[in-house]
Amino acid sequence: MEVLVPEHTVGHKAGTAKRYRGKRQVRSILDAARSILICEGYAGLTVRKVAKNLDISLGNLTYYFPSKIELLKAIIVDLLNEYERALAAEQKNFPDDVHGRFKAWIRYLIADCKKADTRSVFFQIWGLATHSDIVSELRDDMYRAARDEHLAMISALNPNASEDDINALVGLVITMIEGFHVVADLGDGALQLPADYDDRLCETIYQVVLGACQPSSR
């Protein structure tokens, strides 16, 4: 996207972010805010702390993000933008190969689950969503976006499948990937996973999606 953060996620002067200097400022603010969220959790994330870390005035920061919740909204949208760019890159690598594209995307998501920073951000969002209606809505928006990302790829793998079947497969893939967030950093002896587990997980997801809508031989 041209603009780092869509206008509806920032304050009333969000249009400023369209200018080069404003975009750089927004980028700096988002990087600092995400770092605090990862290291100190949502409780430690304040607009004052972000401003202090960047050595800018509080008024300068609130010009773009007037509140803590607006900062969190922007972090989530920025995260979705990253996934959107990653998906676009995979589509470019496999322009005519829906199977290769899907596998590459799943491998990307599996690798992403293993990043401590990624897990930290998601765990914060999941935890906050249990007792905040605003964050719960943001979480749901995040997964609607994830659903849209998977929908086209899975539909291409199963062109004759019903809408209900495709939706079920999308949900299944997302469930398996999100579950991997939880176990990705377990100690080696916790589940005793084989060294090639990532490859096996990718292939399992692919085979489930590919075979779930095929006629049964029984």
C-alpha positions in Angstrom: 0.0 0.0 0.0 1.2 3.5 -0.7 0.1 4.8 2.7 1.6 2.9 5.6 -1.6 3.2 7.7 -5.1 3.6 6.3 -6.7 6.9 7.3 -9.5 5.3 9.3 -7.0 3.9 11.8 -5.4 7.2 12.7 -6.5 10.6 14.0 -8.4 13.3 12.3 -5.2 14.6 10.6 -4.2 11.2 9.1 -4.0 12.8 5.6 -0.6 14.2 6.7 0.8 10.7 6.6 0.5 10.8 2.8 3.3 13.2 2.6 6.8 11.8 2.6 7.9 13.3 5.9 4.6 12.3 7.5 4.9 8.7 6.3 8.5 8.5 7.7 7.2 9.8 11.0 4.4 7.3 11.1 6.8 4.5 10.2 9.0 5.5 13.2 6.1 5.7 15.5 4.8 2.3 14.5 8.2 0.6 14.8 8.7 2.1 18.3 5.1 1.2 19.4 5.4 -2.4 18.2 8.8 -2.8 20.0 7.2 -1.6 23.3 4.2 -3.9 22.8 6.5 -6.9 22.2 8.9 -6.1 25.1 6.5 -4.7 27.7 3.0 -5.8 26.7 -0.1 -3.6 26.1 0.1 -2.4 29.7 3.5 -0.9 29.0 2.4 0.7 25.7 1.6 4.4 26.1 1.7 7.3 23.7 3.9 9.2 26.2 6.5 6.4 26.3 6.5 6.1 22.5 7.1 9.8 22.2 9.9 9.7 24.8 11.6 6.8 23.0 11.5 8.7 19.7 12.5 12.0 21.4 9.5 13.8 20.0 6.9 15.9 21.7 3.7 14.2 22.9 1.7 16.7 20.7 3.7 15.6 17.7 2.8 12.0 18.3 -0.8 12.6 19.1 -1.1 14.6 15.8 -1.0 11.2 14.1 -2.3 8.8 16.9 -4.4 10.6 19.5 -4.7 7.6 21.8 -3.3 4.3 22.8 -6.0 2.3 21.2 -5.4 4.1 17.9 -1.8 3.1 18.2 -2.9 -0.6 18.6 -5.2 -0.3 15.6 -2.4 1.0 13.5 0.0 -1.7 14.7 -2.6 -4.4 13.6 -3.2 -2.8 10.2 0.6 -2.4 9.7 0.9 -6.1 10.5 -1.8 -7.0 8.0 0.0 -4.9 5.4 3.1 -6.9 5.9 1.2 -10.1 5.2 -0.4 -8.6 2.2 3.0 -7.7 0.8 4.4 -11.2 1.5 1.4 -12.8 -0.2 1.9 -10.5 -3.2 5.6 -11.6 -3.4 4.6 -15.3 -3.4 2.0 -14.6 -6.1 4.8 -13.0 -8.2 7.0 -16.0 -7.6 4.3 -18.5 -8.7 2.1 -16.6 -11.2 0.8 -19.7 -12.9 1.2 -22.3 -10.2 -1.6 -22.3 -7.7 -0.1 -25.3 -5.9 3.4 -23.9 -5.6 1.9 -20.5 -4.5 -0.2 -22.1 -1.8 2.7 -24.2 -0.4 5.1 -21.2 -0.4 2.5 -19.2 1.5 2.0 -21.9 4.1 5.8 -22.2 4.5 6.0 -18.5 5.0 3.3 -18.6 7.7 4.9 -21.5 9.5 8.3 -19.7 9.5 6.5 -16.6 10.8 5.0 -18.5 13.7 8.5 -19.3 14.9 9.4 -15.7 15.3 9.3 -14.5 18.9 8.2 -11.0 17.9 5.3 -12.3 15.8 4.1 -14.6 18.6 4.4 -11.8 21.2 2.2 -9.4 19.1 -0.5 -12.1 18.5 -0.5 -13.2 22.1 -1.1 -9.6 23.2 -4.0 -9.2 20.8 -5.6 -12.6 21.8 -5.3 -11.8 25.5 -6.7 -8.3 25.2 -9.6 -9.5 23.0 -10.9 -11.6 25.9 -11.9 -8.5 27.9 -12.0 -5.6 25.4 -14.8 -5.2 22.9 -12.7 -2.8 20.9 -9.7 -5.2 20.6 -12.1 -8.1 20.0 -13.4 -6.2 17.0 -9.9 -5.5 15.8 -9.0 -9.2 16.2 -12.1 -10.2 14.2 -11.1 -7.7 11.4 -7.7 -9.3 11.4 -9.0 -12.7 10.8 -11.5 -11.5 8.2 -8.4 -10.3 6.3 -6.7 -13.6 6.8 -9.8 -15.4 5.5 -9.7 -13.3 2.4 -6.0 -14.1 1.8 -6.7 -17.8 1.9 -10.0 -17.8 0.1 -8.7 -17.2 -3.4 -5.8 -19.7 -3.1 -7.9 -22.5 -1.7 -10.7 -21.9 -4.2 -8.2 -22.2 -7.0 -7.0 -25.6 -5.6 -10.6 -26.8 -5.4 -12.5 -25.1 -8.2 -15.5 -27.5 -8.0 -15.9 -27.3 -4.3 -19.0 -25.7 -2.7 -18.8 -22.4 -0.9 -19.4 -24.2 2.5 -16.6 -26.6 1.8 -14.2 -23.8 0.9 -15.1 -21.8 4.0 -14.5 -24.8 6.1 -11.1 -25.4 4.6 -10.1 -21.8 5.1 -11.1 -22.1 8.7 -9.2 -25.3 9.1 -6.0 -23.9 7.6 -6.1 -20.8 9.8 -6.8 -23.0 12.9 -3.8 -25.2 12.2 -1.5 -22.2 11.6 -2.6 -20.4 14.7 -2.2 -23.5 16.7 1.4 -23.6 15.6 2.0 -20.2 17.2 1.4 -21.9 20.6 3.8 -24.8 20.1 6.4 -23.3 17.9 8.7 -22.2 20.8 8.2 -25.3 23.0 11.4 -27.0 24.2 12.8 -29.8 22.1 11.5 -32.5 24.6 8.0 -31.1 25.1 6.4 -32.7 22.0 9.4 -34.4 20.6 8.8 -33.1 17.1 11.0 -34.4 14.3 13.6 -32.2 12.7 11.5 -32.0 9.5 8.3 -31.1 11.3 7.8 -27.8 9.5 7.9 -29.6 6.1 5.5 -32.2 7.4 3.1 -29.6 8.7 3.2 -27.8 5.3 2.6 -31.0 3.4 -0.2 -32.1 5.7 -2.0 -28.8 5.3 -1.6 -29.0 1.6 -2.9 -32.5 1.4 -5.9 -31.7 3.6 -6.9 -28.8 1.4 -6.3 -30.7 -1.8 -8.1 -33.9 -0.7 -10.9 -32.7 1.4 -13.2 -31.9 -1.5 -12.2 -34.9 -3.7 -14.9 -37.6 -4.1 -14.4 -40.4 -1.7 -13.2 -43.7 -3.1 -15.2 -45.7 -0.5 
